[in-house]
């Protein structure tokens, strides 16, 4: 169990180092875009309720 966790952590580090920084930024951008979109939609629905 513990060896599996260590293996996973090592692979995680390897993945992060090989990943392009632009790819990571794209993921972050997508996340924020989805969050903002959700917030925007919920604000619209709140305005309709009021």
N, C-alpha and C positions, 0 to 999 in steps of 0.2 A: 504493500500500500504506500509506504513512505518513498520507496524507490521510484514508484510510478509518479509521485508528486514531484520529485527531484527532476526526473526525466522531462516531465511536462514543463517545469520552470525553465529548464535549459533550452527546450525547444521554443518556448515563448520568447526568450531573450534572442535566440537565433532569428526568429521570425521578425521581431522588431528591428533588429540590426540590418536585415536584408531588405526589409520594406523600404520603399521610397518615402521620403518625408511628405511628398505631394499626395501619395496615396492615403497616408494617415490624415492629412489635412482634409482630403476629400471626404473621408469617413466622418470626421468631426463636423464638416460643413453640412453633410447630409443629415446628421443627427440634429443639428441646430435648425436646419430648414424644416424638418419634420416637426420639431417642437414648436417653432414659431407658427407654422401652419395650423397645428392643433390649437394653440392659444388663440390665434386669429379666429378660427371657426367657433371656438367656445365663446369668445367675446361677442361675435355676431349673434349666436343663439341666445346669449344673456340679454342683448339689446332687444331682441324680438320678444322675449318674455316680459321685459319691463314696460 
